[in-house]
Amino acid sequence: MIRICICDDDQLHSSKLEKIIMDCVSKYPNIALDIDIYGSGATLLNALHVRNEEYQILFLDIEMDSLNGIEVARKIRETDKSMIIIYVTSYAEYTMESFEVSPFRYILKPIDDENISKVLLHAVEEITRNNQYLFFKSQNLNYQIKSETILSISSLKGRIIHVVTCDNEFTFYGTIKDVEDMLDPLSFIKVNQGTMVNLNYIHIISGTDVILTNKEKYAISRGQKKIVKDAYNHFIKRRIGF
């Protein structure tokens, strides 16, 4: 689950931004999001420092009453160096001043779907870049497998997970859900209830099956057909820069 917050004193703008984010994520079923909206910097800082809320991504306006976005970001950076801060503002003149808090991107209003979607997906990729390994234990040995080498992951008999990599195969006790939470949602897609494949290794998608580069074939369940095809199309578009 990726937690996102929007901080802007313009409620209509916050609602529009939330809708764009949700519409974008709806195309990627493996990405689970939770979004909170704050109408001022003070309420956001209270949530972070008093209620101990944690967020991975912040869409932050600069021109707000009382505390502006630069001041809010400074306060956040005192305790959180890793939160991805994306400025969404009407004022380009703050660009240089904002650099001290290491913003991830700077977006000028009025916002548009395409720009927000691109920035959001880049932010998700930045977060999941830290999820480069699958960790598991098998036969009293601890394994750390680079996720980029994984072709497929299948559930056998409920609690047994079978992992196929470029040069090996592994089995261990676990669930698909546990494994799914450790993997990049932009690179892995569930083709049926018990199987996930790495989009990087898809060779052919037919009407009912997906064939990987190692020639392994996996059935695509009826409910996942459109989801798998859409995820692969979006994957290809990101790879070629669209």
C-alpha positions, 0 to 999 in steps of 0.5 A: 500500500502506497500512502499519498497525501495532498496538501492544498487550501483549494478544495476544488483543486485537491479533489481534481488532483485526487480524481486524476491520481485515482483514474491513473492508478485504476489502470494498474491493478497491482498498485494499491493507494490510500489518499488523504487530503489536508487543507493547510500545512498546519493540519498536515504537520499535525497529522505527521508529528502528532498522530504519527501518520506516514506517507510516501508521496506528498503533492504540496501547494506552495502558496497557502495561508499561514504556512506556505509549502516551502515552510511545510517541506522544511518542517517535514525534512527535519524528521523525514528525508525520504518522503517524495515531495511534488510541488503543484503550484501556480508560481514558478518563481519559487523553483530555486527556493524549493530545491533546499528541501529536495522536491521530486518534481515541480508541476505548474497549475493548471494541472492536466491528467497526462502530466500528473500521471507521468509524475505519479508513475515515476514516483511509484517507480522511485518507491519500488526501486527499494523493493528490488529483492524477494526475501524468503526461507527454504530448507533452513536457508535464507534467500535474497533474489533480485526481482528483475531476474524473476520470470514467474511466481506460482502458488502450489497447493495453497501455501507453497510458492514456486519461483522461476528465475532466469537460471533457477527455481525455488519453492518455499512456504508463503502466499501470493499476497505476501510475495505480491507486497514485496514486488514492484507493481509496475513490473509484475502482474497477476494473470490468475488467482495463483500466478504472477508474471514479470512483464519484462519476460512476456513473449506473447499474450494470446486470448487465453494464455501468456507465454514467457521468454522461457516458453512457459505458458500460463492461463489468463483467467477470464476476469484478468484478461483485460487487466493483463492486456492493459497492464502490458500495453501501459508497460510497453508505452512506459518503456518506449517513452510514451 
